[in-house]
Amino acid sequence: MVMDARVVDRSPGAPGLLDRERIVARAGFNRWLVPPAALAIHLCIGMSYGLSVFWLPLSRALSLGQPAPAACPEMGFLTALVTTTCDWRVSDLVLTFSIGIVMLGLSAALFGGWLERAGPRKAGLAAALCWGGGFLVAALGVFLHQLWLIWLGMGLIGGIGLGLGYISPVSTLVKWFPDRRGMATGMAIMGFGGGAMIGSPLADMLITRFKGPDGAGVWQTLALMGAGYLVVMLCVAFGYRVPPAGWRPDGWTPPAAGNRMITSGHVHLRDAHKTAQFWLLWAMLCLNVSAGIGVLALASPMLQEIFGGALIGRPDLGLAQLDAGQKAQVAAIAAGFVGLLSLFNILGRFFWATLSDRIGRKLTYATFFALGCVLYAAAPWAAGIGSQALFVLFFCVILSMYGGGFATIPAYLADVFGTQFVGAIHGRLLTAWSTAGVVGPFVVTAIRQAQVDAGVQGGALYGRTLLILAGFLAAGFVANLLVRPLAERWFMRPADARSGGAVAADPSGSFGIGRGGPTPVALLAWAAVGLPILWGVWITLSKALILFR
């Protein structure tokens, strides 16, 4: 059933509280309330990038205040899962993040179709329960010192929340902003990059607050943050609205006639993966993410090993020649570098996605691959001449395009496949992210280790690695060139599109909703997400300034 935007059905057969039909917007609704809601969801689940703040405190959870860790060198895999007498290894804890990212891709692919049928309220509720609940389960695991509960909570259950929380806002925004698809998805996905920028320093503050002789303060921090994420995500889920079937902004007409890459039709979920275009886009995302995530995995050691003592005014000394105090200074500068890369990752998500509305998605991705290829190839030259400023600048631009790739791909999908099943199609495409999360770090670390074993040091240590990553982007450039508009046979007939319930094949009006604008409620909603972001940016910049001292 499709409700009229101006009518609320109060009959006994009215849709339930969680049904999609219950949240169809009515006349007077302001569509600019949807982006801050989507941004809030992504700010919550974006803390997945900041989970590393917990690993070191957890690795000394049992031996806090003791002169030596409660280490068990012969501890096996199964023993690590259930031991209550041995400190956890950092390598075992880090697997929590890997499990979560794999589950993100799998859950987004598996539940994408359900999302389109059930609507963002049900999906948002499930995401809230899984992500916030996963933190609570992990808190219990820390309290009981059971590693398997941490894997189950933040890894498995939390990963499902990641997948649902990632795609549900994007699917909703694409439908609300057919005139600004890139900008809308960029606003939401910017939050995923910014979640750790807010969550990591917050978690650090809470751990310090709760830390005491009886514990590292981690379980209390996880419990408090989990409860907070649960409340915020539930509020957002119940605040979601979807546009009426056939809705379009006042004065907007579909641009398909002037741009062959933007379709006015809709491809069914069951057919999208049968097209060459889907797999070309899959390869593009995988290659772009593999290159970017590989850099993120080694950003800190890369800067330290390439420039060594030059970072603290001692260009005559390599990293291995520095004393403990000097190495600590170099590590602090490298941490500022990582923070700066994270900030550009976030800003790039909004900038590039918004630019794609003007220059088109295909040209935007061509820029990612062409410019990225040049910068990766030029980075060893910058290292060779000892220019820290150029080296940092190159990688800031690279990471902005890494983030921009995430933010632009949903709009690219909507252009090629239509908006009716874009959330589900996007979910399936995110398996490219899961793949890249394994391939990128593996390739980069393997090449680096081979260079170390060969006795290579300094700036030359990463030269081959960066050239191979440039090759990744060159392959992505070719894949992007091959993307063409879909043949007419792939699109649903108008009657089938209408029966899907999400979007009518022929837009029929604004239903009294219009384009929306800056109302007091909308400004309050934007302030609620904007102020935490500004706080995170200030924290990040204050740490990154050490690079320029």
C-alpha positions as CSV (number, residue, x, y, z in Angstrom):
1,M,0.0,0.0,0.0
2,V,1.2,3.5,-0.8
3,M,-0.1,6.3,1.4
4,D,-0.9,9.7,0.1
5,A,1.5,12.2,1.6
6,R,-1.3,14.2,3.1
7,V,-3.4,11.4,4.6
8,V,-2.8,9.3,7.7
9,D,-4.8,6.0,7.8
10,R,-6.3,5.5,11.3
11,S,-8.4,2.5,10.2
12,P,-8.0,-0.9,12.0
13,G,-5.9,-2.1,9.0
14,A,-3.5,0.8,9.3
15,P,0.2,-0.2,9.0
16,G,2.2,-1.0,12.2
17,L,4.6,1.3,14.0
18,L,7.6,-0.2,12.2
19,D,6.1,-0.6,8.7
20,R,7.4,1.3,5.8
21,E,4.0,2.7,4.9
22,R,3.8,4.3,8.4
23,I,6.7,6.6,7.7
24,V,5.7,8.0,4.3
25,A,6.2,11.8,4.7
26,R,3.2,14.1,4.6
27,A,2.7,17.6,3.3
28,G,4.9,20.2,5.0
29,F,7.7,17.7,5.8
30,N,11.2,19.2,5.5
31,R,13.5,16.9,3.7
32,W,16.5,18.7,5.2
33,L,15.7,16.8,8.5
34,V,16.8,13.6,6.8
35,P,20.6,14.3,6.3
36,P,21.4,15.1,9.9
37,A,19.5,11.9,10.9
38,A,21.6,9.9,8.4
39,L,24.8,11.7,9.5
40,A,24.0,10.8,13.2
41,I,23.7,7.1,12.3
42,H,27.0,7.1,10.5
43,L,28.8,9.1,13.3
44,C,27.7,6.3,15.6
45,I,28.8,3.3,13.5
46,G,31.9,5.2,12.3
47,M,33.5,4.4,15.7
48,S,34.4,1.1,14.1
49,Y,37.5,2.9,12.8
50,G,38.4,4.0,16.3
51,L,38.2,0.6,18.1
52,S,42.0,0.5,18.3
53,V,41.8,2.9,21.3
54,F,40.7,-0.1,23.4
55,W,43.3,-2.7,22.4
56,L,46.3,-1.6,24.5
57,P,44.3,-1.1,27.7
58,L,42.7,-4.5,27.2
59,S,46.0,-6.1,26.5
60,R,47.0,-5.2,30.1
61,A,43.6,-5.6,31.7
62,L,44.6,-8.4,34.2
63,S,48.0,-7.0,35.0
64,L,47.1,-3.3,35.5
65,G,49.4,-1.8,38.1
66,Q,51.7,-4.9,38.1
67,P,55.3,-4.7,37.0
68,A,54.9,-7.3,34.3
69,P,52.0,-8.4,32.1
70,A,50.1,-11.6,32.8
71,A,51.4,-13.1,29.6
72,C,51.0,-16.7,28.5
73,P,53.5,-17.2,25.6
74,E,52.3,-20.7,24.8
75,M,48.6,-19.7,24.8
76,G,46.7,-21.3,21.9
77,F,43.8,-19.9,19.9
78,L,41.1,-21.7,21.8
79,T,42.7,-20.9,25.1
80,A,42.8,-17.2,24.3
81,L,39.0,-17.2,23.7
82,V,38.2,-18.4,27.2
83,T,41.2,-17.7,29.5
84,T,40.6,-15.7,32.6
85,T,44.2,-15.7,33.8
86,C,46.2,-14.5,30.8
87,D,46.2,-11.0,29.3
88,W,44.9,-10.9,25.7
89,R,47.3,-10.4,22.8
90,V,46.8,-7.3,20.7
91,S,46.7,-9.5,17.6
92,D,43.7,-11.4,18.9
93,L,41.9,-8.2,19.9
94,V,42.5,-6.6,16.4
95,L,40.6,-9.5,14.9
96,T,37.4,-7.9,16.3
97,F,37.7,-5.1,13.8
98,S,38.3,-7.6,10.9
99,I,35.3,-9.6,11.9
100,G,33.2,-6.4,12.0
101,I,34.3,-5.3,8.5
102,V,33.6,-8.7,7.0
103,M,30.2,-8.8,8.6
104,L,29.5,-5.2,7.3
105,G,29.9,-6.4,3.7
106,L,28.0,-9.7,4.3
107,S,25.1,-8.2,6.2
108,A,24.7,-5.3,3.7
109,A,24.6,-7.8,0.9
110,L,22.2,-10.2,2.6
111,F,19.8,-7.7,4.1
112,G,19.8,-5.0,1.4
113,G,16.7,-6.5,-0.3
114,W,14.9,-6.7,3.0
115,L,15.8,-3.1,3.7
116,E,14.0,-1.9,0.5
117,R,10.9,-3.9,1.4
118,A,10.8,-3.2,5.2
119,G,11.9,0.5,5.1
120,P,14.6,2.4,7.0
121,R,12.8,2.4,10.3
122,K,13.0,-1.3,10.7
123,A,16.5,-1.4,9.4
124,G,17.5,1.5,11.6
125,L,16.0,-0.3,14.7
126,A,17.9,-3.5,13.8
127,A,21.1,-1.5,13.3
128,A,20.7,0.2,16.7
129,L,20.1,-3.0,18.6
130,C,23.1,-4.7,16.9
131,W,25.6,-1.9,17.1
132,G,24.7,-0.5,20.5
133,G,23.9,-4.0,21.8
134,G,27.2,-5.3,20.5
135,F,29.0,-2.8,22.6
136,L,27.1,-3.9,25.7
137,V,27.9,-7.6,25.0
138,A,31.5,-6.6,24.5
139,A,31.4,-4.8,27.9
140,L,30.2,-8.0,29.5
141,G,33.1,-9.8,27.8
142,V,35.6,-7.4,29.2
143,F,34.0,-7.6,32.7
144,L,34.1,-11.4,32.6
145,H,37.5,-11.5,30.7
146,Q,36.0,-13.6,27.9
147,L,37.5,-12.8,24.4
148,W,34.8,-14.7,22.6
149,L,32.2,-12.3,23.9
150,I,34.1,-9.3,22.6
151,W,34.3,-11.0,19.1
152,L,30.6,-11.8,19.3
153,G,29.6,-8.3,20.5
154,M,31.7,-5.8,18.6
155,G,32.6,-8.2,15.8
156,L,29.7,-10.4,14.8
157,I,26.7,-8.6,16.2
158,G,28.2,-5.1,15.8
159,G,29.2,-5.9,12.3
160,I,25.6,-6.7,11.3
161,G,24.7,-3.3,12.8
162,L,27.5,-1.8,10.7
163,G,26.1,-3.2,7.5
164,L,22.5,-2.2,8.2
165,G,23.5,1.2,9.6
166,Y,25.7,2.0,6.6
167,I,23.2,1.3,3.8
168,S,19.8,2.4,5.3
169,P,20.6,6.1,5.5
170,V,22.2,6.1,2.0
171,S,19.2,4.4,0.4
172,T,16.9,6.9,2.1
173,L,18.9,10.0,1.1
174,V,19.2,9.0,-2.5
175,K,15.4,9.0,-2.8
176,W,15.0,12.3,-1.0
177,F,17.6,14.1,-3.1
178,P,17.3,13.0,-6.7
179,D,18.5,16.5,-7.6
180,R,21.7,16.3,-5.4
181,R,22.5,12.6,-5.0
182,G,26.2,13.1,-4.6
183,M,25.9,15.8,-2.0
184,A,23.3,13.9,0.0
185,T,25.3,10.6,0.1
186,G,28.4,12.6,0.8
187,M,26.9,14.2,3.9
188,A,25.9,10.8,5.4
189,I,29.1,8.8,4.5
190,M,31.2,11.7,5.8
191,G,29.8,10.7,9.2
192,F,31.3,7.2,8.9
193,G,34.8,8.7,8.5
194,G,34.1,11.2,11.3
195,G,32.8,8.7,13.9
196,A,36.2,7.7,15.1
197,M,37.3,11.4,15.1
198,I,34.7,11.9,17.8
199,G,34.5,8.5,19.4
200,S,38.3,7.8,19.9
201,P,39.1,10.9,22.0
202,L,35.8,10.4,23.9
203,A,36.6,6.8,24.6
204,D,40.1,7.9,25.7
205,M,38.6,10.4,28.1
206,L,36.2,7.9,29.6
207,I,38.8,5.2,30.0
208,T,40.9,7.7,31.9
209,R,37.9,8.7,34.0
210,F,37.0,5.1,34.9
211,K,40.5,3.6,35.2
212,G,41.4,2.6,38.7
213,P,43.2,0.0,40.8
214,D,40.4,-2.5,40.1
215,G,40.3,-2.2,36.4
216,A,41.4,-0.5,33.1
217,G,38.1,1.4,32.8
218,V,37.2,-0.3,29.4
219,W,34.1,-2.2,30.3
220,Q,32.5,0.9,31.8
221,T,33.5,2.9,28.7
222,L,32.0,0.3,26.3
223,A,28.8,0.1,28.3
224,L,28.3,3.8,28.4
225,M,29.1,4.4,24.7
226,G,27.0,1.4,23.7
227,A,24.0,2.8,25.6
228,G,24.6,6.2,24.1
229,Y,24.8,4.8,20.5
230,L,21.7,2.7,21.2
231,V,19.7,5.8,22.3
232,V,20.9,8.0,19.4
233,M,20.3,5.4,16.7
234,L,16.8,4.5,18.0
235,C,15.8,8.2,18.0
236,V,17.0,8.4,14.4
237,A,15.3,5.2,13.3
238,F,11.9,6.5,14.6
239,G,12.5,9.9,13.1
240,Y,13.1,8.5,9.6
241,R,10.6,9.4,6.8
242,V,10.5,8.2,3.2
243,P,9.1,10.2,0.2
244,P,5.8,9.3,-1.3
245,A,5.8,7.2,-4.4
246,G,6.4,9.5,-7.4
247,W,7.7,12.4,-5.2
248,R,10.1,14.9,-6.7
249,P,11.3,18.4,-5.6
250,D,9.4,21.4,-6.9
251,G,10.8,22.6,-10.2
252,W,13.1,19.6,-10.7
253,T,13.0,17.4,-13.8
254,P,15.0,14.2,-14.3
255,P,18.2,15.0,-16.3
256,A,18.3,11.7,-18.1
257,A,17.6,13.3,-21.5
258,G,20.8,15.5,-21.2
259,N,23.1,12.9,-19.6
260,R,23.0,9.3,-20.9
261,M,24.8,8.1,-17.7
262,I,21.8,9.0,-15.5
263,T,18.8,6.7,-16.1
264,S,15.2,7.4,-15.4
265,G,14.4,3.7,-15.1
266,H,15.0,1.2,-12.4
267,V,16.8,-2.2,-12.4
268,H,15.5,-4.9,-10.2
269,L,17.8,-6.2,-7.4
270,R,17.7,-9.7,-8.9
271,D,19.1,-8.4,-12.2
272,A,21.7,-5.8,-11.1
273,H,24.5,-8.3,-10.4
274,K,24.0,-9.9,-13.9
275,T,25.2,-6.8,-15.6
276,A,28.8,-6.0,-16.5
277,Q,28.3,-2.5,-15.1
278,F,27.8,-3.9,-11.6
279,W,31.1,-5.8,-11.6
280,L,33.0,-2.9,-13.2
281,L,31.7,-0.7,-10.3
282,W,32.6,-3.4,-7.9
283,A,36.1,-3.6,-9.2
284,M,36.5,0.2,-9.1
285,L,35.5,0.4,-5.5
286,C,37.7,-2.6,-4.5
287,L,40.8,-1.1,-6.2
288,N,40.3,2.4,-4.9
289,V,39.7,1.1,-1.3
290,S,42.5,-1.4,-1.5
291,A,45.0,1.4,-2.4
292,G,43.7,3.8,0.3
293,I,43.2,1.3,3.1
294,G,46.7,-0.1,2.5
295,V,48.1,3.4,3.1
296,L,46.0,3.8,6.3
297,A,47.3,0.5,7.6
298,L,50.9,1.7,7.4
299,A,50.7,5.5,7.5
300,S,52.5,5.9,10.9
301,P,55.4,3.6,10.3
302,M,55.7,4.8,6.7
303,L,56.3,8.4,7.8
304,Q,58.7,7.4,10.6
305,E,60.8,5.0,8.5
306,I,61.0,7.3,5.4
307,F,62.0,10.5,7.2
308,G,63.4,9.3,10.5
309,G,65.3,12.0,12.4
310,A,64.4,14.6,9.8
311,L,61.0,14.8,11.5
312,I,62.7,16.3,14.6
313,G,65.4,18.3,12.8
314,R,68.0,15.5,12.7
315,P,68.2,14.5,9.0
316,D,71.5,12.8,9.6
317,L,69.9,10.1,11.7
318,G,67.7,7.2,10.5
319,L,64.9,5.9,12.6
320,A,67.0,3.0,14.0
321,Q,69.7,5.5,15.2
322,L,67.3,7.5,17.4
323,D,67.2,7.1,21.1
324,A,64.0,6.2,23.0
325,G,63.0,9.9,23.6
326,Q,63.6,10.9,20.0
327,K,61.6,7.9,18.8
328,A,58.7,9.0,21.1
329,Q,58.8,12.5,19.4
330,V,58.8,10.9,16.0
331,A,55.9,8.7,16.9
332,A,53.9,11.7,18.1
333,I,54.5,13.4,14.8
334,A,53.4,10.3,12.9
335,A,50.2,10.2,15.0
336,G,49.5,13.8,13.9
337,F,50.0,12.6,10.3
338,V,47.5,9.8,10.8
339,G,45.0,12.3,12.3
340,L,45.5,14.7,9.3
341,L,44.8,11.8,6.9
342,S,41.6,11.0,8.8
343,L,40.4,14.5,8.5
344,F,41.0,14.7,4.7
345,N,39.3,11.3,4.4
346,I,36.3,12.9,6.0
347,L,36.3,16.2,4.1
348,G,36.9,14.3,0.8
349,R,33.7,12.4,1.3
350,F,31.6,15.6,1.2
351,F,33.7,17.6,-1.3
352,W,34.1,15.0,-4.0
353,A,30.6,13.6,-3.7
354,T,29.2,17.2,-4.0
355,L,31.5,18.0,-7.0
356,S,30.2,14.8,-8.7
357,D,26.7,16.4,-8.9
358,R,28.3,19.0,-11.2
359,I,30.9,17.1,-13.2
360,G,29.3,13.7,-13.2
361,R,30.2,10.5,-11.4
362,K,32.2,9.0,-14.2
363,L,34.5,12.0,-14.5
364,T,34.8,12.2,-10.7
365,Y,36.0,8.6,-10.5
366,A,38.3,9.2,-13.5
367,T,39.9,12.0,-11.5
368,F,40.3,9.7,-8.4
369,F,42.2,7.1,-10.5
370,A,44.3,9.4,-12.7
371,L,45.3,11.9,-10.1
372,G,45.8,9.2,-7.5
373,C,48.0,7.3,-9.8
374,V,50.2,10.3,-10.4
375,L,50.4,11.1,-6.7
376,Y,51.3,7.6,-5.7
377,A,54.0,7.5,-8.3
378,A,55.3,11.0,-7.2
379,A,55.4,10.2,-3.5
380,P,58.7,8.3,-3.6
381,W,60.2,11.3,-5.5
382,A,59.0,13.6,-2.6
383,A,60.6,11.3,-0.1
384,G,63.8,11.2,-2.1
385,I,64.2,15.0,-2.1
386,G,63.4,15.0,1.7
387,S,60.2,17.1,1.3
388,Q,58.0,16.3,4.2
389,A,55.5,18.9,3.2
390,L,55.0,17.5,-0.4
391,F,54.8,14.0,0.9
392,V,52.1,14.9,3.5
393,L,50.2,17.0,0.9
394,F,50.2,14.1,-1.6
395,F,48.8,11.6,0.9
396,C,46.2,14.1,2.2
397,V,44.8,14.4,-1.4
398,I,45.0,10.7,-1.9
399,L,43.0,10.0,1.3
400,S,40.4,12.6,0.3
401,M,39.8,10.6,-2.8
402,Y,39.7,7.4,-0.9
403,G,36.9,8.8,1.2
404,G,35.3,10.4,-1.9
405,G,35.1,7.0,-3.5
406,F,32.9,5.7,-0.7
407,A,30.7,8.7,-0.8
408,T,30.3,8.9,-4.6
409,I,29.6,5.2,-5.3
410,P,26.0,5.2,-4.1
411,A,25.1,8.1,-6.4
412,Y,27.0,6.3,-9.3
413,L,24.8,3.3,-8.6
414,A,21.6,5.3,-8.6
415,D,22.6,6.9,-11.9
416,V,23.2,3.6,-13.5
417,F,20.6,1.3,-11.9
418,G,17.9,3.8,-10.7
419,T,16.9,4.5,-7.1
420,Q,14.3,1.9,-6.4
421,F,16.7,-0.8,-5.2
422,V,19.8,1.3,-4.8
423,G,20.1,0.4,-1.1
424,A,20.1,-3.3,-1.8
425,I,22.5,-3.0,-4.8
426,H,24.8,-0.8,-2.7
427,G,24.7,-3.5,0.0
428,R,25.9,-6.1,-2.5
429,L,28.6,-3.8,-3.8
430,L,30.0,-3.3,-0.3
431,T,31.4,-6.8,-0.5
432,A,34.1,-5.0,-2.5
433,W,35.0,-3.2,0.7
434,S,35.3,-6.4,2.7
435,T,37.6,-7.8,0.0
436,A,39.7,-4.7,-0.1
437,G,40.0,-4.7,3.7
438,V,41.9,-8.0,3.3
439,V,43.7,-7.4,0.0
440,G,45.0,-3.8,0.6
441,P,46.8,-4.3,4.0
442,F,48.0,-7.8,3.0
443,V,49.6,-6.5,-0.3
444,V,51.2,-3.5,1.4
445,T,52.6,-5.3,4.4
446,A,53.9,-8.3,2.3
447,I,55.7,-6.0,-0.1
448,R,57.2,-4.0,2.8
449,Q,58.4,-7.1,4.5
450,A,60.0,-8.4,1.3
451,Q,61.9,-5.0,1.1
452,V,63.0,-5.2,4.7
453,D,64.2,-8.8,4.2
454,A,66.2,-7.5,1.2
455,G,67.9,-4.9,3.4
456,V,66.1,-1.9,1.9
457,Q,65.8,1.1,4.3
458,G,64.6,4.7,4.4
459,G,62.7,6.3,1.5
460,A,63.3,3.4,-0.8
461,L,61.5,1.0,1.6
462,Y,58.1,2.0,0.3
463,G,58.9,2.9,-3.3
464,R,57.8,-0.4,-4.8
465,T,54.7,-0.5,-2.6
466,L,53.5,2.9,-3.8
467,L,54.1,2.1,-7.5
468,I,52.0,-1.1,-7.1
469,L,49.2,0.9,-5.5
470,A,49.5,3.3,-8.5
471,G,49.0,0.2,-10.6
472,F,45.8,-0.6,-8.7
473,L,44.4,2.8,-9.6
474,A,45.5,2.5,-13.2
475,A,43.4,-0.7,-13.4
476,G,40.5,1.2,-11.8
477,F,40.8,3.9,-14.4
478,V,40.3,1.4,-17.2
479,A,37.3,-0.2,-15.4
480,N,35.7,3.2,-15.1
481,L,36.2,3.9,-18.8
482,L,34.3,0.7,-19.6
483,V,31.2,1.7,-17.7
484,R,28.4,2.4,-20.2
485,P,24.6,3.1,-19.8
486,L,22.6,-0.1,-19.4
487,A,20.6,-1.5,-22.3
488,E,16.8,-0.9,-22.1
489,R,16.2,-4.7,-21.5
490,W,17.5,-4.4,-18.0
491,F,15.0,-1.9,-16.7
492,M,11.6,-2.8,-15.1
493,R,8.4,-2.0,-16.9
494,P,6.6,1.0,-15.4
495,A,3.9,-1.2,-13.8
496,D,6.5,-3.4,-12.2
497,A,8.3,-0.3,-10.9
498,R,5.1,1.1,-9.3
499,S,4.4,-2.3,-7.6
500,G,7.7,-2.2,-5.9
501,G,6.3,0.6,-3.7
502,A,9.4,2.7,-3.3
503,V,9.5,5.0,-6.4
504,A,7.1,5.4,-9.3
505,A,8.6,5.1,-12.7
506,D,7.2,8.6,-13.7
507,P,7.6,11.2,-10.9
508,S,4.3,12.9,-10.3
509,G,4.8,15.9,-8.0
510,S,6.0,17.2,-4.7
511,F,2.9,16.4,-2.7
512,G,3.2,19.6,-0.7
513,I,6.7,18.8,0.5
514,G,8.7,20.8,-1.9
515,R,12.5,21.4,-1.5
516,G,12.6,22.2,2.2
517,G,14.8,24.8,3.9
518,P,16.4,26.1,7.1
519,T,13.6,25.9,9.7
520,P,14.3,26.1,13.4
521,V,13.8,22.4,13.8
522,A,16.1,21.6,10.9
523,L,18.8,24.0,12.3
524,L,18.5,22.3,15.7
525,A,19.0,18.9,14.1
526,W,22.0,20.1,12.2
527,A,23.5,21.6,15.4
528,A,23.0,18.3,17.2
529,V,25.4,16.6,14.7
530,G,27.5,19.6,13.8
531,L,28.8,20.5,17.2
532,P,30.3,17.0,18.0
533,I,31.9,17.1,14.5
534,L,33.5,20.5,15.2
535,W,34.8,19.2,18.5
536,G,36.3,16.2,16.8
537,V,37.9,18.4,14.1
538,W,39.4,20.6,16.8
539,I,40.9,17.6,18.6
540,T,42.3,16.3,15.4
541,L,43.8,19.5,14.2
542,S,45.4,20.2,17.6
543,K,47.2,16.9,17.3
544,A,48.1,17.4,13.7
545,L,49.7,20.8,14.3
546,I,52.8,19.0,15.6
547,L,53.6,18.2,12.0
548,F,54.2,21.8,11.2
549,R,56.2,22.9,14.3
